[in-house]
Amino acid sequence: MKKTSFYLLALLLTACSNQTQKDLDQILALERQTSSLNSDSLLHCYMRFSDAYAKHDSAAVFLMKAAHIEIVNKHVVPGIKLYERVALEYPNTPIAAQALINGGVAYASIPDPANAKRLYDQFIAQYPNHARIEEVKKWSEYSGLSDEELFRRFQNQLNAQ
């Protein structure tokens, strides 16, 4: 009985591995065939793969690519939500920090300065030693300021020099 269970488990793992590779091959083929920025089918493949294989090394990367497609196609809020998902579900990956930055910038573009600041502050708290920390601190500081207030601050900095 134990041998049968072992063989069934091995067969199941092999089948899962084969399906994962088939799904990856489908994504690679679509990336070669289409302009990835205009492909709803590629977007859906990225999402389906990331949902089905959340632990796979490519899942976070595919979510980032899906977010980028959404943003470029003027679906800003869904794209931002995907960036936030990367930061939440994959905080220890190298791209999680970039996801927070991208989400903050996207919020600032629509404009939603409160949420932009929220993501910048989350980046600052989670990645205090990141190479872009000083840049993101400035963005956070200036989020939500009026044009007049920004001008006044820059004028004060120039006068102080």
GIFENNOR-V644904 format. One record per run of one state. SS is the DSSP state (a for helix, b for strand, c for the rest). FROM is the first residue (numbers start at 0). TO is the last residue. Records with the same first field share a line. If there is no record, write none. Layout:
SS->FROM-TO / FROM-TO
//
This chain:
c->0-0 / 33-34 / 38-38 / 52-57 / 72-74 / 89-92 / 109-111 / 126-131 / 142-145 / 160-160
a->1-32 / 35-37 / 39-51 / 58-71 / 75-88 / 93-108 / 112-125 / 132-141 / 146-159
//
